[in-house]
Amino acid sequence: MNDTTLPPGDRGLPLLGETLDFLKDQFHFVDARQARYGKVFRSNILFKDTALLVGAEGARVFNDESKVQRQGGMAPHIADFFGGTSLPLLDGAAHRQRKQQVMGAFGREALAQYLPVMESTVARYLARWSAAGESTLTGDLKDLALEVIARTMVGSDGGAEFAENVRDFKVMVKAFTALPIPVPGTAFAKAKAAQGRIFDRYRKVLAERQARPTGDGLSRMLAKPADDGARIAGEDALKELHHFNLAGYITFAHMAHGLVALAQDPALLARLRAEIDAQLGSKPLTVEALHAMPLLENVAKEMKRRAPFVAVSFGKAKSEFTVEGKTVPAGWMVMLCNYAGGNDPAIYAAPERFDPDRFAEGRAEDLKHPTGFFPQGVGEPLKGHKCAGFDFSTLLMKTFIVLLARDYETKLPAQDLSYQWEMIPPEYAGGLRAVLTKR
């Protein structure tokens, strides 16, 4: 291969490459190099030759199983934090079988059962913030996301064991931007210990559900056979349960961004309230009512597009491929740049603006390209690597936005609303302070 066909870029320092710069701030790492090299560029990250892909064409290639595989794409320590062999790390028949099993927890009937739990949990947090006066919300939004997952997936009562799990989970996620140094006292070592405690708690729940199934997500997943009749069991079920927490946790960032966007746009808020009043009024939420609100649907899409959650997804070049005129050799690590792709001006007009109408009929900017919108993957969940919990996360975001907009006025005191980009997901520097007043 002629070296001139390789993606442009800088391999950085000997051995380490650009790993430290990448871990320090993945979002600006991508932005700076895209500005310099274009939508396909190379680096050396975590001791691997790496191609980073930005935009719809990159997403198309990344989701082509003949070109990019997931197994072997993540650095071993990150893969370990995902459970080693959970859905994001499987390919082909093994992935399809596992996806069919896991989707037992996310079918239409299951979502309808989860919705009252989501509604009551979100309502309790909103009422608490309102009663407290000015509140700092980022930490509570994390707890809200994790509590909804715990109540729906394992039937948690939100007691002391749940609180212990939340503490351990927050310790564990800090290691995603830390060097994998297994020395006592390091962030990595603390994270591994926390992950071990989380899995020990899950093993107890798994034994209980195997003996006495309920209607929670774990029970539904255990009961759902794949097309070949195989059911998930044992450690595989635990790994997917852990994966649910990791994937669902980042919805806190979407809810935070949506809250800020509505508080800063009274006209959008008024339109959304009018739609909610017409479709729902003061009645309890239903899946059908939430689906019947097009502006709400577009607000949720814009929350997913615009809120920074993760900078990249990981894969490995299964075969040599060409994208945007650059050739990526087989065996290279491949990263799809999620946030940068969602803010691509070739797809989205004024991408820095929170503008749900970009998804409305007549504009439909996301349809300019078959893979123009990929915050949680593309296509149908059962047919590829689109997130199994796509509808679950959408339902939680809609529940949060409807109850917030319908029932409360939100004021944002003067504060620093810039992002701490070194975090995954990034958080508002001021912690997101807000005053909620009952309407």
C-alpha positions as CSV (number, residue, x, y, z in Angstrom):
1,M,0.0,0.0,0.0
2,N,1.3,3.5,-0.9
3,D,1.6,5.4,2.3
4,T,0.0,8.5,0.7
5,T,-3.3,6.6,0.6
6,L,-3.3,6.2,4.4
7,P,-5.3,8.8,6.4
8,P,-3.3,11.9,7.4
9,G,-2.3,12.4,11.0
10,D,0.4,12.4,13.6
11,R,1.5,9.2,15.4
12,G,2.7,11.2,18.3
13,L,5.3,10.1,20.8
14,P,7.2,6.7,20.6
15,L,5.0,3.9,22.0
16,L,2.5,6.2,23.8
17,G,1.6,8.0,20.6
18,E,-1.2,10.5,21.3
19,T,-2.8,8.5,24.1
20,L,-2.3,11.1,26.8
21,D,-3.8,13.9,24.6
22,F,-6.7,11.6,23.7
23,L,-7.5,10.6,27.3
24,K,-7.2,14.2,28.6
25,D,-10.0,15.5,26.3
26,Q,-11.4,13.2,23.7
27,F,-13.9,15.7,22.3
28,H,-11.4,18.5,21.5
29,F,-8.8,15.9,20.4
30,V,-11.2,14.9,17.7
31,D,-12.2,18.5,16.8
32,A,-8.6,19.8,16.6
33,R,-7.5,16.9,14.3
34,Q,-10.6,17.0,12.1
35,A,-10.0,20.7,11.5
36,R,-6.5,20.0,10.5
37,Y,-6.8,16.7,8.6
38,G,-10.4,16.3,7.6
39,K,-13.1,13.6,8.3
40,V,-10.7,10.7,8.2
41,F,-7.4,10.9,10.1
42,R,-5.0,8.6,11.9
43,S,-3.3,8.5,15.2
44,N,-1.6,6.1,17.6
45,I,-3.9,5.6,20.6
46,L,-3.5,3.1,23.4
47,F,-0.6,1.6,21.5
48,K,-2.6,0.9,18.4
49,D,-2.6,2.4,14.9
50,T,-6.0,4.1,14.8
51,A,-8.3,5.6,12.2
52,L,-10.8,8.1,13.4
53,L,-14.0,8.6,11.2
54,V,-16.2,11.7,11.3
55,G,-19.5,12.1,9.6
56,A,-22.2,10.1,7.8
57,E,-19.9,8.2,5.4
58,G,-17.7,7.2,8.4
59,A,-20.8,5.9,10.2
60,R,-21.9,3.9,7.1
61,V,-18.5,2.2,7.0
62,F,-18.3,1.7,10.7
63,N,-21.6,-0.1,10.7
64,D,-20.7,-2.4,7.8
65,E,-19.9,-5.8,9.4
66,S,-17.7,-6.8,6.4
67,K,-15.4,-3.8,7.1
68,V,-15.4,-3.1,10.9
69,Q,-15.8,-5.6,13.7
70,R,-16.4,-4.8,17.4
71,Q,-14.4,-7.7,18.9
72,G,-10.9,-6.5,19.6
73,G,-11.7,-2.8,18.9
74,M,-11.6,-1.6,22.5
75,A,-8.5,-1.4,24.5
76,P,-8.5,-4.5,26.8
77,H,-9.0,-2.5,30.0
78,I,-12.0,-0.6,28.6
79,A,-13.5,-3.8,27.2
80,D,-13.1,-5.3,30.6
81,F,-15.2,-2.5,32.1
82,F,-17.9,-3.4,29.6
83,G,-17.9,-7.0,30.8
84,G,-15.5,-8.4,28.1
85,T,-18.1,-10.1,26.0
86,S,-21.2,-7.9,26.2
87,L,-23.1,-6.7,23.2
88,P,-20.8,-3.8,22.2
89,L,-18.0,-6.3,21.8
90,L,-19.7,-9.1,19.8
91,D,-20.1,-9.6,16.1
92,G,-22.0,-11.7,13.6
93,A,-24.1,-14.7,14.7
94,A,-23.0,-14.3,18.4
95,H,-24.1,-10.7,18.4
96,R,-27.4,-11.4,16.7
97,Q,-28.2,-14.2,19.2
98,R,-27.3,-12.0,22.2
99,K,-29.3,-9.1,20.8
100,Q,-32.4,-11.2,20.4
101,Q,-32.1,-12.3,24.0
102,V,-31.4,-8.9,25.4
103,M,-34.3,-7.3,23.5
104,G,-36.6,-9.3,25.7
105,A,-36.0,-6.5,28.3
106,F,-36.9,-3.7,25.8
107,G,-40.0,-4.9,23.9
108,R,-43.2,-2.8,23.6
109,E,-44.9,-4.6,26.5
110,A,-41.9,-4.1,28.7
111,L,-41.6,-0.4,27.9
112,A,-45.3,0.1,28.8
113,Q,-44.7,-1.6,32.1
114,Y,-41.6,0.5,32.8
115,L,-43.3,3.8,32.0
116,P,-45.2,4.3,35.3
117,V,-41.9,3.5,37.2
118,M,-40.2,6.2,35.1
119,E,-43.0,8.7,35.7
120,S,-43.1,8.2,39.5
121,T,-39.4,8.4,39.8
122,V,-38.9,11.5,37.7
123,A,-41.9,13.2,39.5
124,R,-40.3,12.5,42.8
125,Y,-37.0,14.1,41.8
126,L,-38.7,17.1,40.3
127,A,-40.8,17.6,43.4
128,R,-37.7,17.4,45.6
129,W,-35.9,20.0,43.5
130,S,-38.9,22.3,43.7
131,A,-39.2,22.0,47.4
132,A,-35.5,22.7,47.9
133,G,-35.4,26.0,46.1
134,E,-32.2,26.4,44.2
135,S,-30.7,22.9,43.5
136,T,-27.5,21.6,41.9
137,L,-28.8,19.0,39.5
138,T,-25.9,17.1,37.9
139,G,-25.4,14.6,40.6
140,D,-29.1,14.1,41.1
141,L,-29.6,13.5,37.4
142,K,-27.0,10.8,37.5
143,D,-28.8,9.2,40.4
144,L,-32.1,9.6,38.6
145,A,-30.9,7.7,35.5
146,L,-29.3,4.9,37.6
147,E,-32.4,4.6,39.8
148,V,-34.8,4.2,36.8
149,I,-32.5,1.5,35.4
150,A,-32.3,-0.3,38.8
151,R,-36.1,-0.1,39.4
152,T,-37.0,-1.3,35.9
153,M,-34.2,-3.8,35.2
154,V,-33.8,-5.5,38.6
155,G,-36.9,-4.3,40.6
156,S,-34.7,-2.4,43.1
157,D,-36.5,-0.6,45.9
158,G,-33.9,2.2,45.9
159,G,-32.6,1.3,49.3
160,A,-29.2,1.0,50.9
161,E,-27.9,-1.6,48.4
162,F,-28.9,0.6,45.5
163,A,-27.0,3.5,47.1
164,E,-23.9,1.3,47.5
165,N,-24.2,0.4,43.8
166,V,-24.4,4.0,42.8
167,R,-21.3,4.9,44.8
168,D,-19.3,2.0,43.2
169,F,-20.6,2.8,39.8
170,K,-19.4,6.4,40.0
171,V,-16.0,5.2,41.1
172,M,-15.8,2.8,38.2
173,V,-16.7,5.3,35.4
174,K,-13.9,7.6,36.4
175,A,-11.5,4.9,35.0
176,F,-12.6,5.4,31.5
177,T,-10.3,8.4,31.1
178,A,-7.5,7.0,33.3
179,L,-4.4,5.1,32.4
180,P,-4.8,1.3,33.1
181,I,-2.3,1.1,35.9
182,P,-3.2,-1.7,38.3
183,V,-1.5,-0.3,41.3
184,P,-3.3,0.1,44.6
185,G,-4.7,3.6,45.1
186,T,-4.9,4.5,41.4
187,A,-8.3,5.3,39.7
188,F,-8.0,2.1,37.7
189,A,-7.4,-0.1,40.7
190,K,-10.3,1.5,42.6
191,A,-12.5,1.1,39.6
192,K,-11.7,-2.6,39.3
193,A,-12.6,-3.2,43.0
194,A,-15.8,-1.2,42.6
195,Q,-16.8,-3.3,39.5
196,G,-16.2,-6.5,41.5
197,R,-18.6,-5.4,44.2
198,I,-21.2,-4.4,41.6
199,F,-21.0,-7.9,40.0
200,D,-21.3,-9.6,43.4
201,R,-24.6,-7.7,44.0
202,Y,-25.8,-8.7,40.6
203,R,-25.1,-12.3,41.2
204,K,-27.5,-12.3,44.1
205,V,-30.2,-10.7,42.1
206,L,-29.6,-13.2,39.2
207,A,-30.0,-16.1,41.6
208,E,-33.3,-14.7,42.9
209,R,-34.7,-14.0,39.4
210,Q,-33.7,-17.5,38.2
211,A,-35.7,-19.0,41.1
212,R,-38.6,-16.5,41.1
213,P,-39.0,-14.5,37.8
214,T,-40.8,-11.1,38.0
215,G,-41.7,-8.6,35.4
216,D,-38.4,-6.7,35.6
217,G,-35.9,-6.4,32.7
218,L,-33.6,-9.1,34.0
219,S,-36.4,-11.6,34.2
220,R,-37.6,-10.7,30.7
221,M,-34.1,-11.1,29.3
222,L,-33.6,-14.5,31.0
223,A,-37.0,-15.7,29.5
224,K,-36.4,-14.5,26.0
225,P,-35.1,-17.2,23.6
226,A,-33.1,-16.3,20.5
227,D,-34.3,-17.6,17.2
228,D,-32.2,-20.8,17.8
229,G,-33.9,-21.3,21.1
230,A,-30.9,-20.4,23.2
231,R,-31.5,-18.3,26.4
232,I,-29.0,-16.1,28.1
233,A,-27.8,-17.2,31.5
234,G,-25.1,-16.9,34.1
235,E,-22.2,-14.4,33.6
236,D,-23.5,-13.4,30.2
237,A,-26.7,-12.1,31.8
238,L,-24.6,-10.2,34.4
239,K,-22.5,-8.6,31.7
240,E,-25.5,-7.4,29.9
241,L,-27.1,-6.1,33.1
242,H,-23.9,-4.2,33.7
243,H,-23.9,-2.9,30.1
244,F,-27.5,-1.6,30.7
245,N,-26.2,0.5,33.5
246,L,-23.3,1.9,31.5
247,A,-25.4,2.7,28.5
248,G,-28.4,4.1,30.5
249,Y,-26.2,6.2,32.8
250,I,-25.3,8.7,30.1
251,T,-29.0,9.7,29.7
252,F,-28.3,12.1,32.6
253,A,-26.3,14.2,30.1
254,H,-29.2,14.3,27.7
255,M,-31.7,15.3,30.4
256,A,-29.4,18.0,31.6
257,H,-28.9,19.4,28.1
258,G,-32.7,19.3,27.5
259,L,-33.5,21.1,30.7
260,V,-31.0,23.9,29.8
261,A,-32.2,24.2,26.2
262,L,-35.9,24.6,27.2
263,A,-35.1,27.1,30.0
264,Q,-33.2,29.2,27.5
265,D,-35.9,29.1,24.7
266,P,-39.3,30.2,26.0
267,A,-40.9,30.0,22.5
268,L,-39.9,26.4,22.1
269,L,-41.1,25.7,25.7
270,A,-44.5,27.3,24.9
271,R,-44.9,25.2,21.7
272,L,-44.1,22.0,23.6
273,R,-46.5,22.8,26.4
274,A,-49.3,23.4,23.9
275,E,-48.6,20.0,22.3
276,I,-48.5,18.3,25.8
277,D,-51.8,20.0,26.8
278,A,-53.5,19.0,23.6
279,Q,-52.4,15.4,23.6
280,L,-52.1,14.6,27.3
281,G,-53.3,17.3,29.6
282,S,-52.9,16.3,33.3
283,K,-53.5,12.6,32.7
284,P,-50.8,10.0,33.5
285,L,-48.3,9.3,30.7
286,T,-48.8,6.5,28.2
287,V,-46.5,5.2,25.5
288,E,-49.1,6.0,22.9
289,A,-49.5,9.6,24.0
290,L,-45.7,10.2,24.1
291,H,-45.4,8.7,20.6
292,A,-48.2,10.9,19.3
293,M,-46.3,14.2,20.0
294,P,-44.1,15.1,17.0
295,L,-42.4,18.1,18.6
296,L,-41.6,16.0,21.7
297,E,-40.1,13.4,19.4
298,N,-37.9,16.0,17.7
299,V,-36.9,17.5,21.0
300,A,-35.7,14.1,22.2
301,K,-33.8,13.6,18.9
302,E,-32.2,17.0,19.3
303,M,-31.2,16.1,22.9
304,K,-29.5,13.0,21.6
305,R,-27.8,14.9,18.7
306,R,-26.6,17.9,20.6
307,A,-25.8,16.8,24.2
308,P,-22.2,15.5,24.4
309,F,-22.2,12.0,25.8
310,V,-19.4,10.0,24.4
311,A,-16.8,11.2,21.9
312,V,-16.1,7.9,20.1
313,S,-17.2,4.3,19.6
314,F,-14.6,1.6,19.2
315,G,-14.1,-1.0,16.4
316,K,-11.4,-2.8,14.5
317,A,-10.8,-2.9,10.7
318,K,-11.9,-6.5,9.8
319,S,-10.7,-5.9,6.2
320,E,-9.0,-3.1,4.4
321,F,-11.5,-0.4,3.4
322,T,-11.6,3.1,1.8
323,V,-13.6,6.0,3.1
324,E,-13.5,9.6,2.0
325,G,-10.6,8.7,-0.4
326,K,-8.4,7.3,2.4
327,T,-7.5,3.6,2.9
328,V,-7.6,2.0,6.4
329,P,-5.6,-1.2,6.7
330,A,-7.0,-4.4,8.2
331,G,-6.2,-4.7,11.9
332,W,-6.2,-1.0,12.7
333,M,-8.3,0.2,15.6
334,V,-11.3,2.3,14.2
335,M,-13.1,5.0,16.1
336,L,-16.4,6.5,15.0
337,C,-16.6,10.1,16.3
338,N,-20.1,10.2,17.6
339,Y,-20.4,13.8,18.9
340,A,-18.5,15.3,16.0
341,G,-20.7,13.4,13.6
342,G,-23.9,14.7,15.2
343,N,-22.6,18.3,14.7
344,D,-21.5,17.9,11.1
345,P,-22.4,21.0,9.1
346,A,-22.6,18.9,6.0
347,I,-25.7,17.3,7.5
348,Y,-27.0,19.8,10.1
349,A,-27.5,23.6,9.4
350,A,-26.1,25.7,12.3
351,P,-25.3,22.5,14.2
352,E,-24.4,24.4,17.4
353,R,-28.0,25.5,17.8
354,F,-30.6,23.5,19.7
355,D,-33.2,23.3,17.0
356,P,-35.7,20.4,17.1
357,D,-37.4,21.6,13.9
358,R,-34.4,20.3,11.9
359,F,-36.0,16.9,12.2
360,A,-39.5,18.1,11.2
361,E,-41.2,17.1,8.0
362,G,-40.0,19.4,5.2
363,R,-36.5,19.8,6.7
364,A,-35.6,16.4,7.9
365,E,-31.9,17.2,7.9
366,D,-31.1,13.8,9.4
367,L,-32.4,12.1,6.2
368,K,-29.8,13.8,3.9
369,H,-27.8,10.6,4.3
370,P,-28.9,7.1,5.4
371,T,-26.5,7.3,8.3
372,G,-26.8,11.0,9.0
373,F,-28.2,10.4,12.5
374,F,-26.4,7.9,14.7
375,P,-26.3,8.9,18.4
376,Q,-26.9,5.3,19.4
377,G,-26.1,3.5,16.2
378,V,-28.0,3.1,13.0
379,G,-30.8,1.0,11.6
380,E,-32.9,-1.4,13.6
381,P,-31.6,-2.7,16.9
382,L,-32.2,-6.4,16.0
383,K,-30.4,-6.1,12.7
384,G,-27.2,-4.4,13.8
385,H,-25.3,-2.6,16.5
386,K,-27.9,0.1,17.2
387,C,-28.3,0.3,21.0
388,A,-30.8,-2.2,22.4
389,G,-32.0,0.4,24.8
390,F,-32.6,3.1,22.2
391,D,-36.4,3.2,22.8
392,F,-35.9,2.9,26.6
393,S,-33.6,5.9,26.7
394,T,-36.0,7.9,24.4
395,L,-38.9,7.0,26.7
396,L,-37.0,8.2,29.8
397,M,-36.0,11.5,28.1
398,K,-39.6,12.1,27.0
399,T,-40.9,11.4,30.4
400,F,-38.5,13.8,32.0
401,I,-39.1,16.6,29.5
402,V,-43.0,16.2,29.6
403,L,-43.1,16.3,33.4
404,L,-40.6,19.2,33.6
405,A,-42.4,21.3,30.9
406,R,-45.9,20.5,32.0
407,D,-45.6,20.8,35.7
408,Y,-42.7,23.3,36.4
409,E,-41.2,26.6,35.6
410,T,-37.4,26.4,35.4
411,K,-35.0,29.3,36.1
412,L,-31.3,29.1,35.7
413,P,-29.3,31.4,38.1
414,A,-26.2,33.0,36.7
415,Q,-23.6,30.3,36.4
416,D,-20.9,28.7,34.3
417,L,-22.7,26.5,31.7
418,S,-19.5,25.6,29.9
419,Y,-18.7,21.9,29.7
420,Q,-15.9,20.1,31.5
421,W,-14.9,18.3,28.3
422,E,-12.3,16.0,30.0
423,M,-15.2,14.1,31.6
424,I,-17.2,11.3,30.0
425,P,-19.9,12.4,29.6
426,P,-19.0,16.1,29.9
427,E,-20.7,17.9,32.8
428,Y,-21.6,21.6,33.2
429,A,-18.8,23.3,35.1
430,G,-21.2,25.0,37.6
431,G,-22.9,21.7,38.4
432,L,-26.2,22.9,36.7
433,R,-28.0,25.0,39.3
434,A,-31.7,25.5,38.8
435,V,-34.8,26.7,40.6
436,L,-38.0,24.8,39.8
437,T,-41.3,26.3,40.7
438,K,-44.6,24.3,40.5
439,R,-46.9,25.7,37.8
